[in-house]
Structure formats: structure tokens, C-alpha cells
Amino acid sequence: MLTQALLVDDSRSVLNFLKRHIEAEGLVEATTFLDPVEALVCAQERVFDLVLVDYEMPHMDGISFIRTFRRLPGCTDIPIAMITSRQTDDAKMAALQAGATDFLPKQPQSLEMTVRLRNLIQLGAAVRKLNDRAAHLASEVAAATQKLGEREEEIILRLALAVEYRDNDTGEHTLRVARYSRIIAEQLGLPARLCRDIYLAAPLHDVGKVAIPDNILLKPGRLTDEEMAVIRTHATIGERILADSSCELIRLGAQIAAGHHERWDGAGYPNGLEADEIPVAARVVAVADVFDALTTRRPYKEPMPLEAARSYLAENAGRQFDPACVEAFLSRWDEVVEIAAGQRASPFQRTEAPLAPVVEDTAESRPVEDHSAKAVPAA
């Protein structure tokens, strides 16, 4: 590849001489400009390896040109030589401070000019190779980082799916909760990276269920108080499984696992946190998890109609849920309906009366065995 040189001088005869001289050995392709302003416009659109610029020009002198050129993206390291007959220390200092690399005497056919020009061409080619190498390495690093991120995401998803399969699910709950969580996070105006991370970590919210015995986790009927106490340990167990990881996503998953059953009013578990004490990611996933649990069929219950579940969220905003998260979720209702419709095997429009409200631990929507006459679905 030829070295690309930018030549700027208000004298056409000087430009022609420089072009012939610099292209003589067939290693350089020169682009010439009489007007420094036009040269700067070109430099914004093309990449040059070397710049030669006259010291004294109309409209813009060489010092101003160099200073402006250096501010262009990718032009901080390109060799620049100032062509001048003024060899004063003040002129040289001003050019160096502006960003000049070297000086060329304005003396055609001088040995000094020939040697300096050859050195500048070699320097320009070397800088280009270094920049190309740096760009190549940056590309490789970016590709490797992306691949690691993809593997990280795959591991998280597969771990979450393993838990869902234990719960007689095909993993659709995991994916829906992730999508609902992303909607909420985006609508809250959280940073883009955090929105992405919540989306990826949300599937880990129930990872602690791997430690729940099958006779409790898969029980089709009502749970006793003792069985419900065991179910609730999954939040703490999930945190223990995921805590202290070197992976940022796994650590976020630990926050979500520990906090997605906390309540805005402090009546949740396992730590009784309230309001902003609950990590924002856990508050987001709490809304997504409850909504999906209410609106999907489980072995122990029929799905609640979407509108009824919407009403449940609205009624419990400020009590069970962060009201900002509920508002964010409901403000993009059309997308919510689309996700629910696309992922559920059963139709989402139902005409039956809604189920009785779930008063606690809504994420499982599990009825608790109650020997009184007023047993209500709870979790």
C-alpha cells in the first residue's frame, strides 16, 4: 500500500516540485492543495500518512493549519513537516508547539531536504503500520470480549433454564421475566448497560429452587406453612449460590435472587427490606416475576387474565411493588401483551372471573394449606 501524503502550499510550482520529488521512488501517492482550508476538509474524509505544509499562506498560515489538523480524529500521530525558509528559533518553537514533527528547508534539490523527506516517508509508513496493528489488536480484543460475553450469557441462561425445568417449566417463564424486566428498566431510564445486565441476570432470580425438594416444589395442591417456609428459602439459597462471583452479571443475579421477594412496604422476605433498601434490579424483577406467575398456567392454578393481573399490579403499587416500576411496566402495555401472547401456549384473552388475589410470595402463586374455612391462595 502506498504512503498517502497531503501537500499544502499556495505556490503551484512548489507543489508540483514536491509531488514529483515525493513520488519519485513509487512509494508515495501525493494529494495537493493550494488552499489550506480545502485541505482540512479533505483530511476529515480521508486518511493521510504524512503531511507537508507551507509556513506562509493566505487565509491560514502553517501554524494554524497544523493546530487545526491535530484536532481532527485520528490525526494526533501523523508526521507533519513544515516547509519554510524562516529558520528562526521562534518560528520553529511555534511550529513544534502546534504539533509539527519536522521542518523542510524551502530549497529545491537540497540534500538536507531529500534526506529529511525520506525519513518522514519512512516515519509515516511506520506510524501507519503501528496504527493498523493497533486497530487489528483492538478488533481482536473486541471480538474476544464479545465472545466471552456471549459465553457468559449462555451459561447464565442455561443455568436458569435448568432450574425452570425442575419446576415443570420449559424455560418460557425465565425468558418472559427477562423481557418484562428489560421493559421496566428501560422505561425507568436506567443506564443502557444496566438495562442489558438486568435483562441477562433476571433469569437467575429463582436459581435457589435447585435446593427445594421435589415433593414441595412440584406439589400440585396446597402447601402447608412448613412447606411454604421451605419454598421461601430459595431466595437466600440463590444469593449464596451466586454471591462473591468475579462476574458482574452473576453478582447482579445474586442481588436479584435475594431481593425479588422483598416488598416495598417491608413485609417481604428474606430480610424485610423496604422501599429503596431493595436493590433496583430486584424491584424491577419483582414486578416482572409476579406478573408472569399470575398470568401463566401452573400445575396448581389456572392463568389470571392479563387485565386482572394489570389491576393487581396497580392496586399493589406502593405496597408490594415499587410504584415507579409498576408505572414503567404498565406504560408499555402493548409490548407486555405482545410478549405474553407470543410466549404462552394458552390464549391470553380469558373470560373467566379472575382468581383470588395472591397476598404474599406472588412469584410462586402457590396456595398455602389452611385448615380454616377462609383459605386464600398465597405463596
VEXVEX-130010 format. One record per residue (C-alpha): residue number from 1; residue in one letter; y, z, x. Coordinates in nm, 4 decimals. Example, Ala and Ser with C-alpha at 12.3 -4.5 7.8 and 13.67 -1.06 7.14 Angstrom:
residues 2
NODE   n res       c2       c3       c1
NODE   1   A  -0.4500   0.7800   1.2300
NODE   2   S  -0.1060   0.7140   1.3670
***
This chain:
residues 379
NODE   n res       c2       c3       c1
NODE   1   M   0.0000   0.0000   0.0000
NODE   2   L   0.3411  -0.0984   0.1350
NODE   3   T   0.6010   0.1687   0.2019
NODE   4   Q   0.8736   0.1376  -0.0601
NODE   5   A   1.2262   0.1570   0.0831
NODE   6   L   1.5556   0.1881  -0.1046
NODE   7   L   1.8524   0.0365   0.0813
NODE   8   V   2.2078   0.1108  -0.0351
NODE   9   D   2.5154  -0.0395   0.1324
NODE  10   D   2.8288  -0.2047  -0.0024
NODE  11   S   2.8034  -0.4781   0.2631
NODE  12   R   2.5709  -0.7641   0.1696
NODE  13   S   2.5386  -0.8732   0.5302
NODE  14   V   2.4302  -0.5215   0.6352
NODE  15   L   2.1814  -0.5075   0.3502
NODE  16   N   2.0310  -0.8423   0.4442
NODE  17   F   2.0017  -0.7349   0.8070
NODE  18   L   1.8383  -0.4016   0.7137
NODE  19   K   1.5969  -0.5716   0.4761
NODE  20   R   1.4849  -0.8251   0.7370
NODE  21   H   1.4597  -0.5603   1.0053
NODE  22   I   1.2641  -0.3079   0.7997
NODE  23   E   1.0241  -0.5642   0.6528
NODE  24   A   0.9644  -0.7436   0.9837
NODE  25   E   0.6255  -0.5851   1.0547
NODE  26   G   0.4972  -0.6323   0.6987
NODE  27   L   0.4561  -0.2598   0.6326
NODE  28   V   0.7605  -0.2084   0.4114
NODE  29   E   0.8922  -0.3561   0.0877
NODE  30   A   1.2669  -0.3031   0.0531
NODE  31   T   1.4779  -0.2885  -0.2632
NODE  32   T   1.8510  -0.3368  -0.2027
NODE  33   F   2.1625  -0.2271  -0.3913
NODE  34   L   2.5302  -0.2843  -0.3288
NODE  35   D   2.6227  -0.0270  -0.5921
NODE  36   P   2.5035   0.3319  -0.5278
NODE  37   V   2.5200   0.4185  -0.8981
NODE  38   E   2.2792   0.1360  -0.9837
NODE  39   A   2.0550   0.2515  -0.7005
NODE  40   L   2.0368   0.6015  -0.8505
NODE  41   V   1.9458   0.4582  -1.1889
NODE  42   C   1.6628   0.2655  -1.0273
NODE  43   A   1.5469   0.5753  -0.8389
NODE  44   Q   1.4963   0.7525  -1.1718
NODE  45   E   1.2472   0.4869  -1.2767
NODE  46   R   1.0724   0.4012  -0.9505
NODE  47   V   0.9163   0.5974  -0.6665
NODE  48   F   1.0507   0.5289  -0.3168
NODE  49   D   0.9085   0.6495   0.0131
NODE  50   L   1.2234   0.6017   0.2202
NODE  51   V   1.5988   0.5737   0.1581
NODE  52   L   1.8697   0.4238   0.3793
NODE  53   V   2.2252   0.4768   0.2540
NODE  54   D   2.5672   0.3882   0.3937
NODE  55   Y   2.8147   0.6684   0.4638
NODE  56   E   3.1283   0.5000   0.3287
NODE  57   M   3.1019   0.3165  -0.0045
NODE  58   P   3.3305   0.2670  -0.3060
NODE  59   H   3.2691   0.4663  -0.6264
NODE  60   M   3.0346   0.7092  -0.4480
NODE  61   D   3.0090   0.7945  -0.0793
NODE  62   G   2.6807   0.8505   0.1010
NODE  63   I   2.7085   1.2301   0.0914
NODE  64   S   2.7436   1.2337  -0.2873
NODE  65   F   2.4609   0.9818  -0.3200
NODE  66   I   2.2219   1.1947  -0.1143
NODE  67   R   2.3140   1.5112  -0.3027
NODE  68   T   2.2529   1.3398  -0.6391
NODE  69   F   1.9336   1.1712  -0.5203
NODE  70   R   1.7863   1.5017  -0.4052
NODE  71   R   1.8253   1.6423  -0.7563
NODE  72   L   1.6068   1.3702  -0.9065
NODE  73   P   1.2479   1.4724  -0.9948
NODE  74   G   1.0102   1.4156  -0.7035
NODE  75   C   1.2857   1.3262  -0.4561
NODE  76   T   1.3204   1.6510  -0.2627
NODE  77   D   1.0955   1.5484   0.0288
NODE  78   I   1.1627   1.1746   0.0599
NODE  79   P   1.3110   1.0861   0.4011
NODE  80   I   1.6759   0.9777   0.3791
NODE  81   A   1.8685   0.8248   0.6658
NODE  82   M   2.2436   0.7869   0.6572
NODE  83   I   2.3820   0.4694   0.8159
NODE  84   T   2.7137   0.5473   0.9766
NODE  85   S   2.9434   0.4587   1.2609
NODE  86   R   3.1009   0.8041   1.2346
NODE  87   Q   2.9127   1.0289   1.4742
NODE  88   T   3.1320   1.3376   1.4399
NODE  89   D   2.9706   1.6764   1.4049
NODE  90   D   3.1460   1.7364   1.0727
NODE  91   A   3.0060   1.4166   0.9250
NODE  92   K   2.6552   1.4913   1.0467
NODE  93   M   2.6694   1.8505   0.9202
NODE  94   A   2.7885   1.7378   0.5763
NODE  95   A   2.5083   1.4835   0.5543
NODE  96   L   2.2436   1.7333   0.6632
NODE  97   Q   2.3670   1.9914   0.4135
NODE  98   A   2.3478   1.7287   0.1390
NODE  99   G   1.9848   1.6581   0.2287
NODE 100   A   1.9853   1.3807   0.4911
NODE 101   T   1.6812   1.3596   0.7176
NODE 102   D   1.8273   1.1485   0.9999
NODE 103   F   2.1085   0.9142   1.0971
NODE 104   L   2.1052   0.5466   1.1876
NODE 105   P   2.3882   0.4061   1.4010
NODE 106   K   2.5647   0.1124   1.2434
NODE 107   Q   2.4956  -0.1063   1.5429
NODE 108   P   2.2694  -0.4047   1.4665
NODE 109   Q   1.9946  -0.4732   1.7198
NODE 110   S   2.0438  -0.1357   1.8929
NODE 111   L   1.7306   0.0138   2.0485
NODE 112   E   1.8146   0.3534   1.9006
NODE 113   M   1.8266   0.2104   1.5503
NODE 114   T   1.4937   0.0332   1.5979
NODE 115   V   1.3178   0.3477   1.7219
NODE 116   R   1.4680   0.5769   1.4562
NODE 117   L   1.3892   0.3290   1.1815
NODE 118   R   1.0260   0.3015   1.2937
NODE 119   N   0.9971   0.6797   1.2961
NODE 120   L   1.1460   0.7025   0.9464
NODE 121   I   0.9000   0.4426   0.8146
NODE 122   Q   0.6103   0.6409   0.9584
NODE 123   L   0.7542   0.9618   0.8150
NODE 124   G   0.7962   0.8036   0.4714
NODE 125   A   0.4361   0.6806   0.4731
NODE 126   A   0.3124   1.0242   0.5836
NODE 127   V   0.5091   1.2029   0.3091
NODE 128   R   0.3704   0.9626   0.0509
NODE 129   K   0.0142   1.0305   0.1682
NODE 130   L   0.0748   1.4044   0.1519
NODE 131   N   0.2219   1.3750  -0.1967
NODE 132   D  -0.0665   1.1555  -0.3085
NODE 133   R  -0.3113   1.4049  -0.1641
NODE 134   A  -0.1315   1.6950  -0.3317
NODE 135   A  -0.1325   1.5114  -0.6642
NODE 136   H  -0.5034   1.4370  -0.6246
NODE 137   L  -0.5813   1.8004  -0.5455
NODE 138   A  -0.3675   1.9161  -0.8375
NODE 139   S  -0.5584   1.6799  -1.0633
NODE 140   E  -0.8911   1.8110  -0.9358
NODE 141   V  -0.7790   2.1707  -0.9811
NODE 142   A  -0.6586   2.0938  -1.3346
NODE 143   A  -0.9891   1.9252  -1.4185
NODE 144   A  -1.1893   2.2151  -1.2726
NODE 145   T  -0.9745   2.4665  -1.4588
NODE 146   Q  -1.0225   2.2756  -1.7826
NODE 147   K  -1.3963   2.2633  -1.7274
NODE 148   L  -1.4100   2.6362  -1.6611
NODE 149   G  -1.2050   2.6965  -1.9747
NODE 150   E  -1.4407   2.4800  -2.1784
NODE 151   R  -1.7418   2.6688  -2.0449
NODE 152   E  -1.5703   2.9973  -2.1213
NODE 153   E  -1.5010   2.8848  -2.4753
NODE 154   E  -1.8582   2.7621  -2.5209
NODE 155   I  -2.0026   3.0937  -2.4030
NODE 156   I  -1.7799   3.2832  -2.6463
NODE 157   L  -1.8715   3.0593  -2.9377
NODE 158   R  -2.2443   3.0722  -2.8657
NODE 159   L  -2.2356   3.4499  -2.8329
NODE 160   A  -2.0575   3.4733  -3.1675
NODE 161   L  -2.2999   3.2308  -3.3302
NODE 162   A  -2.5948   3.4388  -3.2111
NODE 163   V  -2.4502   3.7359  -3.3973
NODE 164   E  -2.3903   3.5295  -3.7096
NODE 165   Y  -2.7487   3.4041  -3.7149
NODE 166   R  -2.8673   3.7642  -3.7160
NODE 167   D  -2.6591   3.8151  -4.0272
NODE 168   N  -2.8347   3.5287  -4.2137
NODE 169   D  -2.5412   3.3002  -4.1470
NODE 170   T  -2.5275   2.9604  -3.9797
NODE 171   G  -2.2087   3.0400  -3.7925
NODE 172   E  -1.9763   2.8950  -4.0538
NODE 173   H  -1.8148   3.2362  -4.1088
NODE 174   T  -1.7302   3.2520  -3.7398
NODE 175   L  -1.5645   2.9106  -3.7413
NODE 176   R  -1.3696   2.9714  -4.0600
NODE 177   V  -1.2380   3.3060  -3.9371
NODE 178   A  -1.1239   3.1360  -3.6176
NODE 179   R  -0.9396   2.8645  -3.8111
NODE 180   Y  -0.7800   3.1070  -4.0546
NODE 181   S  -0.6732   3.3245  -3.7607
NODE 182   R  -0.5063   3.0318  -3.5885
NODE 183   I  -0.3093   2.9530  -3.9039
NODE 184   I  -0.1817   3.3113  -3.9227
NODE 185   A  -0.0983   3.3338  -3.5514
NODE 186   E   0.0918   3.0052  -3.5563
NODE 187   Q   0.2839   3.0961  -3.8693
NODE 188   L   0.3803   3.4322  -3.7178
NODE 189   G   0.5462   3.2376  -3.4362
NODE 190   L   0.3271   3.3854  -3.1644
NODE 191   P   0.3298   3.2051  -2.8273
NODE 192   A   0.1175   2.8913  -2.8214
NODE 193   R  -0.1178   3.0339  -2.5569
NODE 194   L  -0.1743   3.3496  -2.7625
NODE 195   C  -0.2407   3.1419  -3.0757
NODE 196   R  -0.5041   2.9476  -2.8844
NODE 197   D  -0.6596   3.2631  -2.7406
NODE 198   I  -0.6752   3.4350  -3.0801
NODE 199   Y  -0.8456   3.1249  -3.2202
NODE 200   L  -1.1032   3.1339  -2.9410
NODE 201   A  -1.1569   3.5108  -2.9362
NODE 202   A  -1.1680   3.5641  -3.3141
NODE 203   P  -1.5382   3.4638  -3.3366
NODE 204   L  -1.6233   3.7739  -3.1318
NODE 205   H  -1.4986   4.0136  -3.3977
NODE 206   D  -1.8498   4.1110  -3.5165
NODE 207   V  -2.0342   4.0950  -3.1848
NODE 208   G  -2.1189   4.4646  -3.2192
NODE 209   K  -2.3558   4.3775  -3.5035
NODE 210   V  -2.6200   4.2900  -3.2435
NODE 211   A  -2.6857   4.6641  -3.2266
NODE 212   I  -2.7231   4.7154  -3.6036
NODE 213   P  -3.0876   4.7426  -3.7187
NODE 214   D  -3.2099   4.4543  -3.9337
NODE 215   N  -3.3124   4.6822  -4.2181
NODE 216   I  -2.9471   4.7778  -4.2571
NODE 217   L  -2.7731   4.4568  -4.1553
NODE 218   L  -2.9908   4.2374  -4.3770
NODE 219   K  -3.0405   4.4776  -4.6638
NODE 220   P  -2.9803   4.2837  -4.9892
NODE 221   G  -2.9000   4.5883  -5.2022
NODE 222   R  -2.6558   4.8728  -5.1880
NODE 223   L  -2.6141   5.0697  -4.8665
NODE 224   T  -2.6342   5.4440  -4.8515
NODE 225   D  -2.3495   5.6413  -4.6964
NODE 226   E  -2.5639   5.6916  -4.3875
NODE 227   E  -2.6349   5.3191  -4.3614
NODE 228   M  -2.2675   5.2380  -4.4037
NODE 229   A  -2.1851   5.4783  -4.1217
NODE 230   V  -2.4248   5.2815  -3.9005
NODE 231   I  -2.2681   4.9495  -4.0053
NODE 232   R  -1.9255   5.0782  -3.9085
NODE 233   T  -2.0356   5.1499  -3.5535
NODE 234   H  -2.0302   4.7755  -3.4867
NODE 235   A  -1.6551   4.7893  -3.4193
NODE 236   T  -1.6907   5.0430  -3.1383
NODE 237   I  -2.0057   4.8777  -3.0051
NODE 238   G  -1.8319   4.5402  -2.9993
NODE 239   E  -1.5470   4.6873  -2.7982
NODE 240   R  -1.7916   4.8386  -2.5498
NODE 241   I  -1.9706   4.5068  -2.5077
NODE 242   L  -1.6512   4.3158  -2.4367
NODE 243   A  -1.4266   4.5724  -2.2660
NODE 244   D  -1.3263   4.5583  -1.8985
NODE 245   S  -1.4111   4.1906  -1.8589
NODE 246   S  -1.2388   3.9836  -1.5929
NODE 247   C  -1.1990   3.7132  -1.8586
NODE 248   E  -0.8748   3.7351  -2.0538
NODE 249   L  -1.0354   3.5882  -2.3650
NODE 250   I  -1.3171   3.8431  -2.3583
NODE 251   R  -1.0648   4.1283  -2.3241
NODE 252   L  -0.8758   3.9928  -2.6245
NODE 253   G  -1.2086   3.9766  -2.8069
NODE 254   A  -1.2572   4.3467  -2.7289
NODE 255   Q  -0.9230   4.4265  -2.8951
NODE 256   I  -1.0218   4.2250  -3.1999
NODE 257   A  -1.3704   4.3756  -3.2233
NODE 258   A  -1.2300   4.7282  -3.2022
NODE 259   G  -0.9377   4.6796  -3.4363
NODE 260   H  -1.0241   4.4306  -3.7088
NODE 261   H  -1.1312   4.7098  -3.9486
NODE 262   E  -0.8252   4.9241  -3.8874
NODE 263   R  -0.5848   4.9339  -4.1819
NODE 264   W  -0.2085   4.9007  -4.1930
NODE 265   D  -0.1884   5.2371  -4.3743
NODE 266   G  -0.4041   5.4152  -4.1144
NODE 267   A  -0.7093   5.4582  -4.3389
NODE 268   G  -0.9321   5.2206  -4.1448
NODE 269   Y  -1.1851   5.2731  -3.8668
NODE 270   P  -1.2901   5.3428  -3.5963
NODE 271   N  -0.9670   5.5050  -3.4691
NODE 272   G  -0.7464   5.5344  -3.7754
NODE 273   L  -0.4686   5.3291  -3.6196
NODE 274   E  -0.1813   5.2239  -3.8397
NODE 275   A   0.0860   4.9543  -3.8526
NODE 276   D   0.1945   4.8298  -3.5089
NODE 277   E  -0.0507   5.0610  -3.3339
NODE 278   I  -0.3118   4.7992  -3.4248
NODE 279   P  -0.3083   4.5053  -3.1772
NODE 280   V  -0.1551   4.1981  -3.3365
NODE 281   A  -0.4694   3.9902  -3.2737
NODE 282   A  -0.6787   4.2433  -3.4648
NODE 283   R  -0.4276   4.2463  -3.7533
NODE 284   V  -0.4478   3.8667  -3.7699
NODE 285   V  -0.8273   3.8558  -3.7691
NODE 286   A  -0.8481   4.1357  -4.0272
NODE 287   V  -0.6830   3.9127  -4.2877
NODE 288   A  -0.8916   3.6077  -4.1930
NODE 289   D  -1.2185   3.8027  -4.1876
NODE 290   V  -1.1644   3.9753  -4.5214
NODE 291   F  -1.0604   3.6560  -4.6959
NODE 292   D  -1.3670   3.4685  -4.5771
NODE 293   A  -1.6003   3.7580  -4.6587
NODE 294   L  -1.4630   3.7744  -5.0112
NODE 295   T  -1.4830   3.4020  -5.0803
NODE 296   T  -1.8293   3.3211  -4.9464
NODE 297   R  -2.1747   3.3858  -5.0853
NODE 298   R  -2.3808   3.6544  -4.9176
NODE 299   P  -2.7355   3.7770  -4.9936
NODE 300   Y  -2.5830   4.0813  -5.1596
NODE 301   K  -2.2961   3.9186  -5.3551
NODE 302   E  -2.1529   3.6057  -5.5118
NODE 303   P  -1.8307   3.4498  -5.3773
NODE 304   M  -1.4968   3.5529  -5.5192
NODE 305   P  -1.2738   3.2667  -5.6440
NODE 306   L  -1.0067   3.1683  -5.3935
NODE 307   E  -0.7191   3.2626  -5.6215
NODE 308   A  -0.8691   3.6047  -5.6834
NODE 309   A  -0.9068   3.6593  -5.3086
NODE 310   R  -0.5480   3.5451  -5.2615
NODE 311   S  -0.4354   3.8030  -5.5151
NODE 312   Y  -0.6403   4.0691  -5.3376
NODE 313   L  -0.4640   3.9982  -5.0085
NODE 314   A  -0.1210   4.0020  -5.1722
NODE 315   E  -0.1928   4.3287  -5.3550
NODE 316   N  -0.3135   4.4979  -5.0375
NODE 317   A  -0.0382   4.3765  -4.8056
NODE 318   G   0.1290   4.6852  -4.6641
NODE 319   R  -0.1776   4.8985  -4.7370
NODE 320   Q  -0.4870   4.7399  -4.5899
NODE 321   F  -0.3165   4.4481  -4.4169
NODE 322   D  -0.0106   4.3758  -4.2075
NODE 323   P   0.2238   4.2255  -4.4684
NODE 324   A   0.3566   3.9718  -4.2177
NODE 325   C   0.0038   3.8445  -4.1557
NODE 326   V  -0.0657   3.8115  -4.5265
NODE 327   E   0.2616   3.6270  -4.5823
NODE 328   A   0.1844   3.3927  -4.2917
NODE 329   F  -0.1635   3.3213  -4.4280
NODE 330   L  -0.0518   3.2539  -4.7842
NODE 331   S   0.2423   3.0386  -4.6738
NODE 332   R  -0.0085   2.7738  -4.5614
NODE 333   W  -0.2325   2.7998  -4.8626
NODE 334   D  -0.3082   2.4285  -4.8845
NODE 335   E  -0.4650   2.4402  -4.5379
NODE 336   V  -0.6582   2.7532  -4.6298
NODE 337   V  -0.8030   2.5823  -4.9358
NODE 338   E  -0.8953   2.2777  -4.7293
NODE 339   I  -1.0808   2.4905  -4.4732
NODE 340   A  -1.2618   2.6839  -4.7448
NODE 341   A  -1.3552   2.3654  -4.9287
NODE 342   G  -1.4788   2.1869  -4.6193
NODE 343   Q  -1.6921   2.4671  -4.4804
NODE 344   R  -1.8520   2.6276  -4.7811
NODE 345   A  -2.1772   2.4964  -4.9201
NODE 346   S  -2.0901   2.6078  -5.2714
NODE 347   P  -1.7891   2.4824  -5.4704
NODE 348   F  -1.4773   2.6906  -5.4166
NODE 349   Q  -1.3467   2.6483  -5.7697
NODE 350   R  -1.5165   2.9040  -5.9911
NODE 351   T  -1.4581   3.0106  -6.3476
NODE 352   E  -1.6405   3.3437  -6.3396
NODE 353   A  -1.4494   3.6662  -6.3560
NODE 354   P  -1.3635   3.7970  -6.0082
NODE 355   L  -1.5805   4.0627  -5.8544
NODE 356   A  -1.4626   4.4199  -5.8469
NODE 357   P  -1.2181   4.4790  -5.5619
NODE 358   V  -1.3612   4.5809  -5.2284
NODE 359   V  -1.1979   4.9092  -5.1498
NODE 360   E  -1.2924   4.9541  -4.7866
NODE 361   D  -1.4568   4.7707  -4.4976
NODE 362   T  -1.3920   4.4479  -4.6792
NODE 363   A  -1.5131   4.2349  -4.3920
NODE 364   E  -1.8743   4.3026  -4.4792
NODE 365   S  -1.8156   4.3222  -4.8559
NODE 366   R  -2.1246   4.5406  -4.8683
NODE 367   P  -2.1843   4.7570  -5.1761
NODE 368   V  -2.2461   5.1228  -5.0994
NODE 369   E  -2.5257   5.3042  -5.2768
NODE 370   D  -2.3653   5.5581  -5.5074
NODE 371   H  -2.5639   5.7812  -5.7395
NODE 372   S  -2.2667   5.8403  -5.9651
NODE 373   A  -2.2001   5.6302  -6.2719
NODE 374   K  -1.8964   5.4633  -6.1137
NODE 375   A  -2.0379   5.2829  -5.8177
NODE 376   V  -1.7971   5.0171  -5.6936
NODE 377   P  -1.8532   4.7514  -5.4330
NODE 378   A  -1.7364   4.8783  -5.0978
NODE 379   A  -1.8267   4.8141  -4.7458
***
